[in-house]
Amino acid sequence: MDAELKTLIVEFVEKVGLLKKDMKQKPEYERYEARFLRIEQKFSALATSVANSDPDFAKLLRRAWQMPATSLAFRNAEHQKDLKKKTDEEPGTTD
């Protein structure tokens, strides 16, 4: 699986994880709890399957589901490092 697809999948899982987290704080959560449990079951099966071929990616997926805000923060920090590295490597640029 290429890196771009992995990133898209992690971003998707983060968004669903953030939705789950936000919904848990609302009174309507009970109405949707069974749906979130089924989503979690399917996600767990997916992560287990991925772990057989790519344990590191499965770890990223699980973090994105269980701690979506932390996962997003790590990805943003990596993105900022990449941007800084690109800026530092470009000749003729000044801060």
N, C-alpha and C positions, 0 to 999 in steps of 0.2 A: 504494500500500500504506500502510495507516495505521501510526502510530507504535507502537501497542500490539503489532501483529503483528510489526513489525520487531524489537521488543525480545524477544518470545518466540522468534523465530528465532535471534537472536544468543545468547540464553541457552542454547538447545538446542545450538547449535554449540560454545559454550564447554564445555558438559558433555561432549560427545563428545571434544572436544580434550583436556580434562583426563583423561578415561578413557584416551585414547591415550597421553598422557604417563605416566600411572601404569603402564600395561601395559608400556611400553618398559623399565621398570626391573625387570620380573619375568621369571624364566626361561621362563614360559609364553608370552611374547610371540611367539616364533617360530611357535607353533601358530596364532596369530591374525593374523600379519603380513599375509598375503594379503588377509584381510578388511578390515583397516585401509587397505591400499593401494587396494582397490576403493572404500571409503568416501571416501578422499581424491580419487580420480578423479571420482566423482559430485559431490563438494563443489566441486571445481575447475570442473566444467562449470556448476554452479549459479551460482557466483560470477561466472564469465565472462558468463553470460546476464544476471544482475542488473546487471553493470557497464554493459551497453548502455543501460539505462534509468535507473539510479541508482548512479553511480560511488561516491558517499560511502557508501552502504549496503554496496556490494560491499567497500569498504575495511574497514568494520567487521566484516563476515563473515570476511574473510581474517585479520584480526587475531585474531578470536575462535578461529579454527581453528589458526593458527600459534603464537599466544601467548595461550592461554586465561587464564592467571593474570593477565597484564597487562591483557587486555581486561576481566576481572572487576574488577580494581583501578580502572581508569578509570571503569567504570560505577558502582562504589561511591562514588568521589570525587564524581561528578556528582550522585548521589543525596543525599549528605551536603550538598552545596552547595544543592540544591533544598530540603531540609529546613530548613537554616539560613535561607534566604531566606524561606520560608513563616513560620517562627517570628518573624523580624524584622519581617515585614509585618503580623502579627496585632496589632491594637490590644489594649492591656491586658495583654500578656504581659511578664513580667520574667524575667531570667536568675537 
